């Protein structure tokens, strides 16, 4: 039986198709391995942060730092905007000492997909104000443009009356 040109082309097409499928399978396997390696690396980083975590602190630790003399720095991460008489934006808090050592406020809760440290983000001025008042500040101001910062320091004595 003779091999005609049509049969030869069909055989070549099947071979090419098999090679393409092999490449796709190899690439899919490679991508899966990379994702797995990335997840393992993320877990390792998260574990290292939990052991050391030199620049983060939970709410209870944050309050102790402020009471011991650290200043509170409010950092605006997204421009504020008003919606239905409520100011929205994204603000982060840092405790900063006189030497410039910074500790960022993080949540104490773990995320469902692992024990990763997550920065505490305030999305409304109401939440930010409530937190600052709970820390002991009686006058609250906040930055409204991305990149702006505002610093608070607890006074050693209670605020004086403005009446004189």
N, C-alpha and C positions, 0 to 999 in steps of 0.2 A: 504494500500500500504506500502510495506516494504522499508526502507531506506537502500540501498545497500552501500557497502564500497566505490564504485566509486562516488556516489552522495555525501556521507559524505566528501570525499576528495575535491571534487569540491566546496562544501560549505565552507570548511576551507580555500581553496585557495582564494576564493572571499573575505572572511573576512580579511585574511592577506593582500591582495591587497588593500582593503579599508583602513586598518590601516596604511599601508605604504604611501598611498596617503595623509591621514590625517597628518602624520608626515611631509611629504614633504611640504604640504600646510602650516602647522604651522611653519616649519623652514623658508620657503620663507617669510611668514608674519613677523616673528621675524627679519630676515635679513633686510627686508624693513624698519621696525621700527628702527633698529640700524643705518641704513644709514641715515634715516630721523633725528635721534637724533644727529648723527655726523655732518650733514649739519647745524643743528641749532647751535651746539656747535661752528663750524667753523665760522658761521655768528656772533655769540656773541663775539668770539675772535677778528674777524675783526673789529667789531664795537668798542670794547674796545681799540684796537690799534689806530683807527682813532681818538678817543677822546683824548687819552694820547700820544701815539706814542713817548715815551721818547728817543728812541735810533735810530730814523730814521728821514730823512730830504729830501725834494725834491730838485731839482737842484737849484732853486732860493735861497732857504735857505742855501744850501751847499756853494754856492758862497759867501753869506754874512758871513758865519762862517769862511771860508778861509781868506777873507779880514779882519776879525776881529782878526786874529791871530791863528786860528786852523791850524794844520798841516794836510796834505792829506796823507793817508796811502793807497797804492795800494796793494791789497791782491790777489795773484795768487791762484785760486781755482782748476785749471786744468793745467797740463803741457802744455806749449806752443809748437807748431809745425809749421813748414813752409810748405806751400802749394802754389805752383806757385808764389813764391817770396813774399807771404803775410803771416805774422805770425798770427796764430790763437791760441786761448786759452779761458780761462774764468777768468776775473778779476772783483773784486768788489772794491769800494772806500769807505773809511771812513774818516770823519773829526774827529780829535783827539785834545783835548786841553792839556795844561800842566799838569792838574790834572788827565789825563787819561780817561776823559769822551769821549765816542765814539758815533758818529752819522753816521749811514750807509745811503748811497745814495739810494733813491728809485725813482721809476717812478712816474710821476704825473698822468699818465693815469690809468683808472680803467679797470679791466679785464671784458670781456663780461658776465661772470657768477657771477658777484658780485663786490662789491667795496673792494677788498682785496688789501692790500699793497704788492707790489712786488719789490724786490731788483733790482736796475739798474745793469745790467750785460753788460760788454764789451767783445765782442767775437773776436775782431781783435785789433792788435796793432794800426792800423790806427785810429779806433774809440777812443781808449784810449788816444792816442797822441793828437788827435784833441780836446778832452774834456779838457785835462790838459793844452793845449796851450790857449784854451778859458778862463780858470781860471786865466791865467796870468803867467804860468811857461814857461820859455824860453829854458830850458834844460830838456829833458825827458829821463828817463830810466825806465825799467820795469822788474819785476821778471819773470822768465821763468819756474820755477818749483813749483809744487803744495805746498802750505804752506809758500812759500817765501813772504816777504813783502818789500816794498820800501816806504820811507817817503819823502815828499816834504814839504817845508815851503816857503811861499812868503817872499822875502827880503823886508826890509823897503825902500831900495834904488834900483834903476834899476841896472841891471848887468853891471859890468865894462867890458870894451873892453879887450880882451885877448892879445892885442898887447903890453900892458905894460903901 
